[in-house]
Amino acid sequence: MIKKSSSHLGKFLLGGLSLLPLPILYLLADVTHVLLYHVFGYRKKVVRENLLSALPEKSLPEIVQIEKKFFRYLASLMFEILKMNSLSAEQIKKRFIFHNKGQLQEYLDRGESVLVCSAHYGNWEWGTVGIGLNFQADHYPIYKPLSNPVFDNWFKKIRSRFGNRLVAMRQTMRALAASKGKPSIFSFGNDQAPAKDESHYWTSFLHQQASIQLGIEKIARKSNRPIFYFKVNVIKRGYYEVDCIPLCLKPAETEEFEITEMHTRLLEEIIREKPEYWLWSHRRWKYKPSAKSATLSNFEYRQQA
């Protein structure tokens, strides 16, 4: 009972804070950055270990600089996500601009459906809302529910403010079947590690063995829905641009794991360009392949013949 009351109080406070103007929230983000990095050292060890393993070509001073930039951005990101509760559609469209979206919209205009792949890079939450505001079709973001039902409901509410139809990961196939017959966009964040018992494909990702989610590939190869990758560029604080990249337009003609390698390699390139905007604080490589899975999977990128 106490835990539930605390959750409701926390949700109320978050809602109140979201009403503050962004410049004020960014001042709070600056204070939060100092607390996270310099005072409490929030997941500092995890971030440092991830950076050292993923970017071995960087010197220690370079790693430290990336680390500092990441924590500064993380603090801003926290308050930007908070602000989603009160941002208008016009504000989001002004701050999150989509480029090269014509080819994707052409599929939708013909009554066809597409799949979108992205990652926890830049402000993915604003991006999720932005998709629903920029394309004429039903948008189904695939998400992993939070363990706290109060905060899970709060996040579902702010993520679906402008018509997004959130789908829990385990309900994806049911949602796909229900959406049949009308143009739709199903969007996936493919950089999260699958659960240990669902880690069926391993490959090299940033110099480390990583299991990759296969959901978008399986759906694409079965349905032949084209896949677009949304590459997020951070322009300045609170302003983003997205390049809508056609990743694979004929998935049914690909080999097994080919699509998975495509989006994994592209994400590697994006992270290496500006590493400070990826979510280094999560334990992406906490699982290791078993001896059995290692013999069945690829640890290095298979160059196409």
N, C-alpha and C positions, 0 to 999 in steps of 0.2 A: 504493500500500500504506500509506504514512504517512498519507495523507488519510483512508483508510478506518479506520485504527486510531484517529485523532483523533476521528472521528465516533462510533465505538463508545465511546471514553472519555467524550466529551461526553454521550452518551446515558446512560451509567452515572452520571455526576455529576448529571444532571437527575433521574434516578430517585431518587437519594439525597436530593437537596434536597426533593423532593416529599413526603418522609416527615416533614419538619418541620411543626410546628403552624402554622396560618395566622397567628396573631399574630407569630410569629418571621419568617415570610416577608414580612409587611407591614413589619417593621422593615428587612429587606433591601431591600424596594421603596423605602422612604424614602431609603436610601443610593443606590440605583440611580437614583432621580429626580434627585438632586443631580449624579451623574456624567453622566447623559444630557443634562440641560438646562444646567447651569452649567459643567461641566468640558469635556465633549467636544462639546456642541452637536449631538447626534445628529439629523440631518435637520431642524435648526432652520430653515434657510433654506427648505426645502420646505414645512414647516408654516406659516411666516409668509406665504409667497407664496400658498399655498392659502387661508388665512384672509382675507387682504386681498382676493383676487379673489372669493371666495365670499360674503363678508359686507361689501360696500362701505358698508352703512348704519352699520357700527360705526366708532367713532373708534379711533385708534391705541392709546390707553391701554386701551380695551375689548378690542381684538385681543390685546394683550399679556397681559391677564388670562386670556382664553380659552386662549391658548397655554400659559401656566403651568399652568392647571388640566388641560389635555390631557396634558402631560408627566407630571404627578403621577398622573393616572389610568392612563396608558400603563404606567408602572412597576408599579403595582398589578396591572394586567391581565396583565402578563408572568408574575408569580408566581402569580396565580390560575390561569392556564392550566397552569403547571407543576404545581400542586397537583391538577389533574384526575387525575393518575396514581394518586393514593391516596385521593381523596374517595370516601366511601361513597354509595350511592344515597340513603340517608336524609338525608345532609348536603346533597346537591345539591337534593333536593326541598324542604328547609327554606330554602335560600338562593336558589332560583330558582323563584318561585311563578307559576303560570299562572292568569289570571282569564278569565272568559267563554269557557270551553272547551267548554261544553255543546253549542253548535250544531255545532261541528266534530265532536265525538264522535258526535253523532246520525247524521251521514253514515257514519261508520265502523261504527256499530252496525247500519246497514241494509246493510252489505256493500259500501258505495261507497268510493271513494278520493278523496283531496284533495291539493291542492298548497299549500305554505306558502312565503311570500316574506318575507325579512327582509334585514338589512344588517350590515355590520361596525360595529355600534353597541352600546355596552355590552359585556358579556362574551358574544360570540356563541358561543364554544366551550362554555361551560356551558349555554347555551341549546340547542345541538345535542344534547347529552347529555340535557338536561331533557325534550326532546320525546319521546324514546324511553321515558322513565320516566313520562310523564304521560298518554299516549294508548294505547289498546288497539288497536294495529295495527303492522304492520311499518313501520319508519322508514328511509327512504333519503336521507341527506344527500348532496347533490351537491357535490363539492369539486374543487379544482385541485391535482393532485399536486405535491409539492415536488421540486426538482431533485436534492437529496441523498437517495438511496434509504434510507440508514440512518435519517435523521430523518423521512422520509416514512413509513416503517414504524412508527416510534415514535408519530407523531401518529395514524396509522390505528388503532393499538392502543388509545390512550387515548380516541379518539373513539368507538370501537365497544365499549367495556367493558360496556355494559349493553344490548347487542343491536342497536345501530345497524348498518345495512348500508351502508357507505360506497360511493359510486359516483363514479368519475372522470368529469369533465365529458363526455368524448368517448364514454363508455359509457352515457349516460343513456337513449337510445332502447332499447338492448338490455335494460337493467334494467327499463324500463317494460313491455316485452313479457313479460319473465320474471315480473313481479309480477301479471300479469293474472289476474283470477278471485278475488282476495282483497283485502280492504281494506288500503290502504297510504297512507303520507304521504311525498311527495317534497318535500324542502325545498331552497330555493335562496337564495343570497346574491346579490342582483342589483345591488349597487353597484360591483362590480369592473368595470373597463373591459375590453371584449373585445380580443382581439389585433387589431393594425392591419388585417390582411387579413380580419377577421371583423366589422369595424365597419360594419354595414349600416344602422343607424338612429341619427340624431343629433337631439338636442333640447336645449332649454335646461335646465341643471341647476345651480342655485346661481349664476345669472348668467353661465354659461359654456357653450360648445358641448361637449356630451359624447355619446359613443357609449354606447348602452345594450344590454345583453344581451337577446336576444329569446327565449331558450329557454323560459322559463316561459309566455310568451304563446302561442307556437306550440303547445306541448303542451296548454295549457288550451283553446284554440279548437278544436283537433282532437279532443280527448277529452271536452270539456265538464266536466272536473273542476273543482269550485269552488276558488277561491283565497282563502286567509286570510293576512292580514298580521300578523306577530307584532311588535308594538310593545314594545320593551324600555324599562323605566323603571329607572334606577339609584336605589335607595332610600338606601343608604349603603354604605360599603366592604364588599364581599363579599355584598351582599344586593340582589336584583333581583326585579322583577315584570314579567309579560308580559301585555299586553292582546291577546287573540286577536280581531282585527278581520276581519269578512267583507269582503273587498275586491271580489270579483266572483263571484257564485254561479251565473251563467249565461254562461260565457265564449263559448259558441258563438254567442251573439246579439250579440257586440260587433263593432265595426269594427276593421280592422287598426290596430295601434299604440295602441288605446284602453287596453288593460290595461297596457301599458308606461308610458303617461302616468299612469295611476292610481297605480302604486306609486312612480313617480319623484316625483310631486307630494307624496305622503304622506311620503316620506323627507325631502323638503325641509322640510316642516313640523316633523318630528321633530328634525332637525338644528338648525333655527332656535330651537326651544324650549330645548335644552340642547346647544350645539355641542361642548362639551368631550369628549363621549363618543363622537364619531365618529372614525374612523381617518384623521386629517389627514396622517399621515406617509407615506401612499402617493401616488404620482404619478397621481392620478385623471384629470387632464386633459393627459397628456403627448402624446396624439395629437390632431391637428387634422383636420377633414374636408377631403377633396380638393374641387376645384371641381365635379367630377362628382357626388360624394355630396351636396354642399351643395344642388344643384338638386333632388335627389330626396327630401330629408329635411326635417323640421320643426325649426326652431330655437326656436320659441315654442309654448307649450301651446295646443292647439286647444280652445277652449271648446266644450262640447257645445251643440248647437242646442236 
